[in-house]
């Protein structure tokens, strides 16, 4: 009985060692950076849109960025304010806050 236990433990230990050393290390992530259209600007929040693009707040603009990095900017309808937060709503529109103007905006991405 004692010999069986020893063989079982030795076999379990070998399986453990085989599992620990046989897995390759995960690949390091690749990071790509994209330039924004306004130098010295302050990008705020970023959200995935229903159109497959990324949307972000950038000072007094809302920015649409395609997965390839093409950028289009949209001016806020309110002057003297800047976009703060942005989120995709349950209605598939993008909702954003205008800092210091006491307003919330809705943007309907083109389909």
KAQUI-V175467 format. One record per pair of residues at least 24 apart in sequence whose ideal C-beta (glycine too) atoms are under 6 Angstrom apart, sorted by sequence separation. I is the first residue (numbers start at 1). GAP is how many residues later the second one is. D is the distance in Angstrom with one decimal. If there is no record, write none. Layout:
# KAQUI-V175467
{{I:GAP:D} {I:GAP:D}}
This chain:
# KAQUI-V175467
{{57:26:3.6} {57:29:5.2} {55:31:5.8} {37:34:5.4} {34:35:4.7} {37:36:5.6} {47:39:4.9} {55:39:5.3} {44:40:5.8} {45:40:4.9} {47:40:5.5} {45:41:4.8} {47:41:5.3} {50:42:4.3} {49:45:6.0} {51:58:4.4} {49:60:5.1}}
